[in-house]
Amino acid sequence: MATNCSQALGLAAVQCTGGRFAAVVTAESIGFYKPRPEPYREVIRQLNTDPARTLFVAGSAADVPGARGVGMPVFWHNRIQLKPLDDARPDFVAASLEPLLEIVR
């Protein structure tokens, strides 16, 4: 997970989900806000993975160019049908997270 919030708020958000995250990178912990490349690169480093094999699930249009810029494919959960911010386009876009089930199989 990469988030632009504080360390305390990021960890609280993780706890609220009830899930487990292999990587949690906050703006406070890395010293940079998304869409700068550093948060995305740190997630990739913590996961010890190849960016091209790491799907980033974006909750906002601003995440698309940042994740694409470091070589990650992007699924944009565009639930309110917003327009992209610039020329960066996600690999997948949907108003629901349900299509992720087929994409990650």
N, CA, C and O atoms as a GROMACS GRO file, in nm:
protein
  420
    1MET      N    1   0.084  -0.117   0.000
    1MET     CA    2   0.000   0.000   0.000
    1MET      C    3   0.089   0.123   0.000
    1MET      O    4   0.187   0.130   0.074
    2ALA      N    5   0.055   0.218  -0.082
    2ALA     CA    6   0.122   0.348  -0.083
    2ALA      C    7   0.017   0.454  -0.059
    2ALA      O    8  -0.084   0.459  -0.129
    3THR      N    9   0.040   0.537   0.040
    3THR     CA   10  -0.059   0.638   0.076
    3THR      C   11   0.007   0.770   0.109
    3THR      O   12   0.122   0.774   0.155
    4ASN      N   13  -0.064   0.878   0.085
    4ASN     CA   14  -0.012   1.012   0.112
    4ASN      C   15  -0.040   1.059   0.254
    4ASN      O   16  -0.029   1.178   0.282
    5CYS      N   17  -0.074   0.970   0.343
    5CYS     CA   18  -0.104   1.013   0.479
    5CYS      C   19   0.015   0.990   0.573
    5CYS      O   20   0.120   0.941   0.532
    6SER      N   21  -0.006   1.026   0.699
    6SER     CA   22   0.098   1.007   0.800
    6SER      C   23   0.116   0.860   0.831
    6SER      O   24   0.033   0.777   0.794
    7GLN      N   25   0.224   0.827   0.898
    7GLN     CA   26   0.250   0.689   0.938
    7GLN      C   27   0.140   0.638   1.030
    7GLN      O   28   0.090   0.527   1.011
    8ALA      N   29   0.102   0.718   1.129
    8ALA     CA   30  -0.002   0.675   1.224
    8ALA      C   31  -0.135   0.650   1.153
    8ALA      O   32  -0.201   0.549   1.178
    9LEU      N   33  -0.174   0.740   1.065
    9LEU     CA   34  -0.301   0.724   0.994
    9LEU      C   35  -0.296   0.607   0.896
    9LEU      O   36  -0.394   0.533   0.882
   10GLY      N   37  -0.183   0.589   0.829
   10GLY     CA   38  -0.168   0.476   0.737
   10GLY      C   39  -0.180   0.342   0.808
   10GLY      O   40  -0.248   0.252   0.760
   11LEU      N   41  -0.114   0.330   0.923
   11LEU     CA   42  -0.122   0.205   0.998
   11LEU      C   43  -0.261   0.183   1.055
   11LEU      O   44  -0.308   0.069   1.062
   12ALA      N   45  -0.329   0.291   1.096
   12ALA     CA   46  -0.467   0.280   1.145
   12ALA      C   47  -0.559   0.233   1.033
   12ALA      O   48  -0.648   0.150   1.055
   13ALA      N   49  -0.538   0.284   0.912
   13ALA     CA   50  -0.619   0.242   0.797
   13ALA      C   51  -0.599   0.094   0.768
   13ALA      O   52  -0.695   0.023   0.739
   14VAL      N   53  -0.475   0.048   0.775
   14VAL     CA   54  -0.446  -0.093   0.753
   14VAL      C   55  -0.521  -0.178   0.856
   14VAL      O   56  -0.582  -0.279   0.820
   15GLN      N   57  -0.516  -0.139   0.981
   15GLN     CA   58  -0.584  -0.214   1.087
   15GLN      C   59  -0.735  -0.219   1.065
   15GLN      O   60  -0.799  -0.320   1.094
   16CYS      N   61  -0.791  -0.109   1.014
   16CYS     CA   62  -0.936  -0.104   0.989
   16CYS      C   63  -0.981  -0.202   0.882
   16CYS      O   64  -1.095  -0.246   0.882
   17THR      N   65  -0.892  -0.235   0.790
   17THR     CA   66  -0.931  -0.326   0.682
   17THR      C   67  -0.943  -0.470   0.731
   17THR      O   68  -1.018  -0.549   0.675
   18GLY      N   69  -0.869  -0.503   0.836
   18GLY     CA   70  -0.868  -0.641   0.884
   18GLY      C   71  -0.783  -0.732   0.798
   18GLY      O   72  -0.773  -0.852   0.824
   19GLY      N   73  -0.720  -0.674   0.694
   19GLY     CA   74  -0.637  -0.754   0.605
   19GLY      C   75  -0.490  -0.744   0.640
   19GLY      O   76  -0.451  -0.673   0.733
   20ARG      N   77  -0.409  -0.816   0.564
   20ARG     CA   78  -0.264  -0.812   0.582
   20ARG      C   79  -0.203  -0.747   0.458
   20ARG      O   80  -0.244  -0.777   0.346
   21PHE      N   81  -0.108  -0.660   0.478
   21PHE     CA   82  -0.040  -0.593   0.370
   21PHE      C   83   0.108  -0.628   0.378
   21PHE      O   84   0.169  -0.618   0.484
   22ALA      N   85   0.165  -0.668   0.266
   22ALA     CA   86   0.306  -0.704   0.262
   22ALA      C   87   0.395  -0.581   0.261
   22ALA      O   88   0.513  -0.589   0.295
   23ALA      N   89   0.339  -0.467   0.223
   23ALA     CA   90   0.415  -0.341   0.221
   23ALA      C   91   0.321  -0.226   0.252
   23ALA      O   92   0.210  -0.218   0.199
   24VAL      N   93   0.365  -0.138   0.340
   24VAL     CA   94   0.290  -0.016   0.372
   24VAL      C   95   0.388   0.100   0.364
   24VAL      O   96   0.482   0.108   0.443
   25VAL      N   97   0.366   0.189   0.270
   25VAL     CA   98   0.452   0.305   0.251
   25VAL      C   99   0.367   0.430   0.263
   25VAL      O  100   0.273   0.451   0.186
   26THR      N  101   0.400   0.513   0.360
   26THR     CA  102   0.328   0.639   0.378
   26THR      C  103   0.417   0.754   0.332
   26THR      O  104   0.539   0.742   0.323
   27ALA      N  105   0.353   0.866   0.302
   27ALA     CA  106   0.429   0.985   0.263
   27ALA      C  107   0.526   1.023   0.374
   27ALA      O  108   0.640   1.064   0.346
   28GLU      N  109   0.483   1.010   0.497
   28GLU     CA  110   0.570   1.044   0.610
   28GLU      C  111   0.691   0.951   0.617
   28GLU      O  112   0.802   0.996   0.644
   29SER      N  113   0.670   0.821   0.594
   29SER     CA  114   0.780   0.726   0.608
   29SER      C  115   0.883   0.739   0.496
   29SER      O  116   1.001   0.712   0.519
   30ILE      N  117   0.841   0.779   0.378
   30ILE     CA  118   0.934   0.786   0.264
   30ILE      C  119   0.982   0.929   0.238
   30ILE      O  120   1.085   0.949   0.174
   31GLY      N  121   0.907   1.028   0.288
   31GLY     CA  122   0.948   1.167   0.270
   31GLY      C  123   0.902   1.230   0.140
   31GLY      O  124   0.947   1.339   0.105
   32PHE      N  125   0.814   1.163   0.068
   32PHE     CA  126   0.762   1.215  -0.059
   32PHE      C  127   0.615   1.179  -0.072
   32PHE      O  128   0.570   1.076  -0.023
   33TYR      N  129   0.542   1.265  -0.139
   33TYR     CA  130   0.402   1.238  -0.169
   33TYR      C  131   0.388   1.181  -0.308
   33TYR      O  132   0.464   1.214  -0.399
   34LYS      N  133   0.288   1.092  -0.326
   34LYS     CA  134   0.251   1.048  -0.459
   34LYS      C  135   0.195   1.170  -0.533
   34LYS      O  136   0.132   1.253  -0.468
   35PRO      N  137   0.214   1.184  -0.660
   35PRO     CA  138   0.258   1.085  -0.756
   35PRO      C  139   0.408   1.083  -0.783
   35PRO      O  140   0.450   1.030  -0.886
   36ARG      N  141   0.490   1.138  -0.694
   36ARG     CA  142   0.634   1.125  -0.712
   36ARG      C  143   0.669   0.976  -0.718
   36ARG      O  144   0.597   0.895  -0.660
   37PRO      N  145   0.777   0.938  -0.784
   37PRO     CA  146   0.809   0.796  -0.800
   37PRO      C  147   0.854   0.725  -0.673
   37PRO      O  148   0.842   0.603  -0.663
   38GLU      N  149   0.907   0.798  -0.576
   38GLU     CA  150   0.965   0.734  -0.458
   38GLU      C  151   0.869   0.643  -0.381
   38GLU      O  152   0.910   0.533  -0.345
   39PRO      N  153   0.745   0.682  -0.354
   39PRO     CA  154   0.656   0.589  -0.282
   39PRO      C  155   0.630   0.459  -0.358
   39PRO      O  156   0.627   0.352  -0.299
   40TYR      N  157   0.611   0.469  -0.488
   40TYR     CA  158   0.586   0.349  -0.569
   40TYR      C  159   0.711   0.261  -0.572
   40TYR      O  160   0.701   0.138  -0.561
   41ARG      N  161   0.827   0.322  -0.587
   41ARG     CA  162   0.952   0.245  -0.589
   41ARG      C  163   0.976   0.176  -0.455
   41ARG      O  164   1.028   0.064  -0.451
   42GLU      N  165   0.940   0.242  -0.346
   42GLU     CA  166   0.960   0.182  -0.214
   42GLU      C  167   0.869   0.061  -0.195
   42GLU      O  168   0.911  -0.038  -0.136
   43VAL      N  169   0.746   0.067  -0.243
   43VAL     CA  170   0.658  -0.049  -0.236
   43VAL      C  171   0.719  -0.164  -0.314
   43VAL      O  172   0.723  -0.278  -0.266
   44ILE      N  173   0.767  -0.136  -0.434
   44ILE     CA  174   0.831  -0.238  -0.517
   44ILE      C  175   0.952  -0.298  -0.446
   44ILE      O  176   0.973  -0.419  -0.447
   45ARG      N  177   1.032  -0.211  -0.383
   45ARG     CA  178   1.150  -0.258  -0.309
   45ARG      C  179   1.108  -0.348  -0.194
   45ARG      O  180   1.165  -0.456  -0.176
   46GLN      N  181   1.009  -0.305  -0.115
   46GLN     CA  182   0.965  -0.385   0.000
   46GLN      C  183   0.906  -0.520  -0.043
   46GLN      O  184   0.921  -0.620   0.027
   47LEU      N  185   0.841  -0.522  -0.158
   47LEU     CA  186   0.784  -0.646  -0.208
   47LEU      C  187   0.887  -0.733  -0.280
   47LEU      O  188   0.862  -0.850  -0.308
   48ASN      N  189   1.003  -0.673  -0.310
   48ASN     CA  190   1.109  -0.743  -0.382
   48ASN      C  191   1.054  -0.804  -0.512
   48ASN      O  192   1.065  -0.924  -0.537
   49THR      N  193   0.995  -0.716  -0.592
   49THR     CA  194   0.928  -0.761  -0.713
   49THR      C  195   0.966  -0.674  -0.832
   49THR      O  196   1.029  -0.569  -0.817
   50ASP      N  197   0.928  -0.718  -0.948
   50ASP     CA  198   0.949  -0.645  -1.072
   50ASP      C  199   0.828  -0.553  -1.093
   50ASP      O  200   0.714  -0.600  -1.085
   51PRO      N  201   0.849  -0.424  -1.119
   51PRO     CA  202   0.735  -0.334  -1.139
   51PRO      C  203   0.637  -0.383  -1.246
   51PRO      O  204   0.516  -0.367  -1.229
   52ALA      N  205   0.686  -0.440  -1.352
   52ALA     CA  206   0.599  -0.486  -1.461
   52ALA      C  207   0.506  -0.600  -1.417
   52ALA      O  208   0.405  -0.626  -1.483
   53ARG      N  209   0.540  -0.667  -1.307
   53ARG     CA  210   0.459  -0.778  -1.258
   53ARG      C  211   0.380  -0.740  -1.133
   53ARG      O  212   0.328  -0.827  -1.063
   54THR      N  213   0.371  -0.609  -1.105
   54THR     CA  214   0.308  -0.562  -0.982
   54THR      C  215   0.194  -0.466  -1.018
   54THR      O  216   0.219  -0.351  -1.052
   55LEU      N  217   0.071  -0.514  -1.009
   55LEU     CA  218  -0.045  -0.433  -1.045
   55LEU      C  219  -0.073  -0.332  -0.935
   55LEU      O  220  -0.088  -0.368  -0.818
   56PHE      N  221  -0.079  -0.204  -0.972
   56PHE     CA  222  -0.114  -0.099  -0.878
   56PHE      C  223  -0.262  -0.069  -0.893
   56PHE      O  224  -0.309  -0.041  -1.003
   57VAL      N  225  -0.335  -0.075  -0.783
   57VAL     CA  226  -0.477  -0.042  -0.784
   57VAL      C  227  -0.491   0.102  -0.737
   57VAL      O  228  -0.471   0.133  -0.620
   58ALA      N  229  -0.524   0.188  -0.831
   58ALA     CA  230  -0.533   0.332  -0.805
   58ALA      C  231  -0.674   0.371  -0.762
   58ALA      O  232  -0.772   0.327  -0.821
   59GLY      N  233  -0.681   0.453  -0.661
   59GLY     CA  234  -0.810   0.505  -0.616
   59GLY      C  235  -0.836   0.645  -0.668
   59GLY      O  236  -0.945   0.700  -0.651
   60SER      N  237  -0.735   0.704  -0.731
   60SER     CA  238  -0.752   0.839  -0.785
   60SER      C  239  -0.676   0.852  -0.916
   60SER      O  240  -0.584   0.776  -0.944
   61ALA      N  241  -0.717   0.950  -0.994
   61ALA     CA  242  -0.651   0.976  -1.122
   61ALA      C  243  -0.504   1.013  -1.103
   61ALA      O  244  -0.422   0.985  -1.189
   62ALA      N  245  -0.471   1.076  -0.991
   62ALA     CA  246  -0.334   1.119  -0.966
   62ALA      C  247  -0.237   1.003  -0.950
   62ALA      O  248  -0.118   1.020  -0.972
   63ASP      N  249  -0.286   0.886  -0.912
   63ASP     CA  250  -0.199   0.768  -0.897
   63ASP      C  251  -0.158   0.707  -1.030
   63ASP      O  252  -0.055   0.639  -1.037
   64VAL      N  253  -0.236   0.729  -1.133
   64VAL     CA  254  -0.209   0.663  -1.261
   64VAL      C  255  -0.073   0.702  -1.318
   64VAL      O  256   0.007   0.614  -1.347
   65PRO      N  257  -0.042   0.832  -1.334
   65PRO     CA  258   0.089   0.866  -1.392
   65PRO      C  259   0.206   0.826  -1.302
   65PRO      O  260   0.312   0.792  -1.352
   66GLY      N  261   0.187   0.831  -1.171
   66GLY     CA  262   0.295   0.794  -1.080
   66GLY      C  263   0.332   0.647  -1.090
   66GLY      O  264   0.449   0.613  -1.102
   67ALA      N  265   0.232   0.561  -1.084
   67ALA     CA  266   0.257   0.416  -1.092
   67ALA      C  267   0.304   0.376  -1.231
   67ALA      O  268   0.396   0.296  -1.245
   68ARG      N  269   0.243   0.432  -1.334
   68ARG     CA  270   0.285   0.402  -1.472
   68ARG      C  271   0.429   0.449  -1.494
   68ARG      O  272   0.505   0.385  -1.566
   69GLY      N  273   0.464   0.561  -1.432
   69GLY     CA  274   0.598   0.617  -1.450
   69GLY      C  275   0.710   0.529  -1.398
   69GLY      O  276   0.824   0.542  -1.443
   70VAL      N  277   0.680   0.440  -1.304
   70VAL     CA  278   0.783   0.347  -1.254
   70VAL      C  279   0.768   0.209  -1.316
   70VAL      O  280   0.836   0.114  -1.276
   71GLY      N  281   0.678   0.197  -1.414
   71GLY     CA  282   0.666   0.071  -1.488
   71GLY      C  283   0.561  -0.026  -1.438
   71GLY      O  284   0.558  -0.141  -1.480
   72MET      N  285   0.474   0.018  -1.348
   72MET     CA  286   0.370  -0.070  -1.296
   72MET      C  287   0.245  -0.063  -1.384
   72MET      O  288   0.206   0.046  -1.426
   73PRO      N  289   0.182  -0.177  -1.412
   73PRO     CA  290   0.050  -0.172  -1.474
   73PRO      C  291  -0.049  -0.116  -1.370
   73PRO      O  292  -0.029  -0.133  -1.250
   74VAL      N  293  -0.154  -0.051  -1.418
   74VAL     CA  294  -0.245   0.016  -1.326
   74VAL      C  295  -0.391  -0.022  -1.354
   74VAL      O  296  -0.437  -0.020  -1.468
   75PHE      N  297  -0.461  -0.056  -1.247
   75PHE     CA  298  -0.606  -0.069  -1.248
   75PHE      C  299  -0.659   0.053  -1.174
   75PHE      O  300  -0.627   0.073  -1.057
   76TRP      N  301  -0.739   0.135  -1.242
   76TRP     CA  302  -0.796   0.254  -1.178
   76TRP      C  303  -0.939   0.225  -1.138
   76TRP      O  304  -1.025   0.202  -1.223
   77HIS      N  305  -0.963   0.227  -1.010
   77HIS     CA  306  -1.099   0.213  -0.956
   77HIS      C  307  -1.164   0.351  -0.964
   77HIS      O  308  -1.162   0.429  -0.869
   78ASN      N  309  -1.221   0.378  -1.079
   78ASN     CA  310  -1.279   0.509  -1.110
   78ASN      C  311  -1.430   0.503  -1.089
   78ASN      O  312  -1.507   0.504  -1.185
   79ARG      N  313  -1.471   0.496  -0.965
   79ARG     CA  314  -1.610   0.473  -0.934
   79ARG      C  315  -1.704   0.586  -0.970
   79ARG      O  316  -1.825   0.566  -0.982
   80ILE      N  317  -1.650   0.708  -0.987
   80ILE     CA  318  -1.739   0.819  -1.023
   80ILE      C  319  -1.709   0.873  -1.163
   80ILE      O  320  -1.747   0.986  -1.196
   81GLN      N  321  -1.642   0.791  -1.244
   81GLN     CA  322  -1.622   0.820  -1.386
   81GLN      C  323  -1.549   0.953  -1.412
   81GLN      O  324  -1.592   1.031  -1.498
   82LEU      N  325  -1.441   0.979  -1.340
   82LEU     CA  326  -1.360   1.099  -1.362
   82LEU      C  327  -1.277   1.086  -1.487
   82LEU      O  328  -1.256   0.976  -1.537
   83LYS      N  329  -1.229   1.197  -1.538
   83LYS     CA  330  -1.140   1.198  -1.653
   83LYS      C  331  -0.996   1.187  -1.604
   83LYS      O  332  -0.965   1.233  -1.494
   84PRO      N  333  -0.907   1.126  -1.685
   84PRO     CA  334  -0.764   1.120  -1.648
   84PRO      C  335  -0.707   1.261  -1.633
   84PRO      O  336  -0.758   1.357  -1.691
   85LEU      N  337  -0.601   1.272  -1.555
   85LEU     CA  338  -0.538   1.402  -1.532
   85LEU      C  339  -0.448   1.446  -1.647
   85LEU      O  340  -0.437   1.565  -1.675
   86ASP      N  341  -0.387   1.351  -1.714
   86ASP     CA  342  -0.295   1.385  -1.823
   86ASP      C  343  -0.296   1.272  -1.925
   86ASP      O  344  -0.394   1.199  -1.936
   87ASP      N  345  -0.189   1.256  -1.998
   87ASP     CA  346  -0.183   1.154  -2.102
   87ASP      C  347  -0.163   1.012  -2.048
   87ASP      O  348  -0.179   0.915  -2.123
   88ALA      N  349  -0.128   0.998  -1.922
   88ALA     CA  350  -0.109   0.865  -1.864
   88ALA      C  351  -0.244   0.795  -1.854
   88ALA      O  352  -0.339   0.850  -1.799
   89ARG      N  353  -0.251   0.676  -1.906
   89ARG     CA  354  -0.375   0.599  -1.905
   89ARG      C  355  -0.353   0.468  -1.830
   89ARG      O  356  -0.248   0.405  -1.843
   90PRO      N  357  -0.452   0.428  -1.751
   90PRO     CA  358  -0.441   0.300  -1.681
   90PRO      C  359  -0.455   0.184  -1.780
   90PRO      O  360  -0.509   0.200  -1.889
   91ASP      N  361  -0.407   0.069  -1.740
   91ASP     CA  362  -0.424  -0.052  -1.820
   91ASP      C  363  -0.566  -0.104  -1.811
   91ASP      O  364  -0.618  -0.164  -1.905
   92PHE      N  365  -0.628  -0.081  -1.696
   92PHE     CA  366  -0.765  -0.124  -1.671
   92PHE      C  367  -0.836  -0.012  -1.596
   92PHE      O  368  -0.774   0.059  -1.516
   93VAL      N  369  -0.963   0.006  -1.622
   93VAL     CA  370  -1.044   0.104  -1.549
   93VAL      C  371  -1.184   0.049  -1.533
   93VAL      O  372  -1.241  -0.006  -1.627
   94ALA      N  373  -1.240   0.064  -1.413
   94ALA     CA  374  -1.375   0.016  -1.387
   94ALA      C  375  -1.433   0.094  -1.270
   94ALA      O  376  -1.360   0.148  -1.186
   95ALA      N  377  -1.565   0.099  -1.264
   95ALA     CA  378  -1.635   0.167  -1.155
   95ALA      C  379  -1.644   0.078  -1.031
   95ALA      O  380  -1.684   0.124  -0.924
   96SER      N  381  -1.606  -0.048  -1.045
   96SER     CA  382  -1.612  -0.146  -0.937
   96SER      C  383  -1.478  -0.218  -0.927
   96SER      O  384  -1.402  -0.223  -1.024
   97LEU      N  385  -1.449  -0.272  -0.811
   97LEU     CA  386  -1.328  -0.353  -0.794
   97LEU      C  387  -1.350  -0.497  -0.840
   97LEU      O  388  -1.254  -0.574  -0.849
   98GLU      N  389  -1.471  -0.533  -0.870
   98GLU     CA  390  -1.503  -0.670  -0.909
   98GLU      C  391  -1.419  -0.723  -1.025
   98GLU      O  392  -1.379  -0.840  -1.021
   99PRO      N  393  -1.390  -0.643  -1.131
   99PRO     CA  394  -1.308  -0.696  -1.241
   99PRO      C  395  -1.168  -0.740  -1.199
   99PRO      O  396  -1.102  -0.814  -1.272
  100LEU      N  397  -1.121  -0.694  -1.084
  100LEU     CA  398  -0.990  -0.736  -1.035
  100LEU      C  399  -0.983  -0.888  -1.016
  100LEU      O  400  -0.877  -0.949  -1.034
  101LEU      N  401  -1.094  -0.947  -0.981
  101LEU     CA  402  -1.096  -1.092  -0.960
  101LEU      C  403  -1.052  -1.167  -1.084
  101LEU      O  404  -0.982  -1.268  -1.073
  102GLU      N  405  -1.091  -1.122  -1.200
  102GLU     CA  406  -1.050  -1.186  -1.325
  102GLU      C  407  -0.908  -1.147  -1.366
  102GLU      O  408  -0.834  -1.228  -1.421
  103ILE      N  409  -0.872  -1.023  -1.339
  103ILE     CA  410  -0.740  -0.973  -1.381
  103ILE      C  411  -0.626  -1.042  -1.306
  103ILE      O  412  -0.523  -1.073  -1.366
  104VAL      N  413  -0.643  -1.067  -1.179
  104VAL     CA  414  -0.534  -1.123  -1.098
  104VAL      C  415  -0.531  -1.274  -1.095
  104VAL      O  416  -0.443  -1.332  -1.031
  105ARG      N  417  -0.621  -1.340  -1.160
  105ARG     CA  418  -0.621  -1.487  -1.161
  105ARG      C  419  -0.506  -1.541  -1.238
  105ARG      O  420  -0.490  -1.662  -1.249
   0.00000   0.00000   0.00000
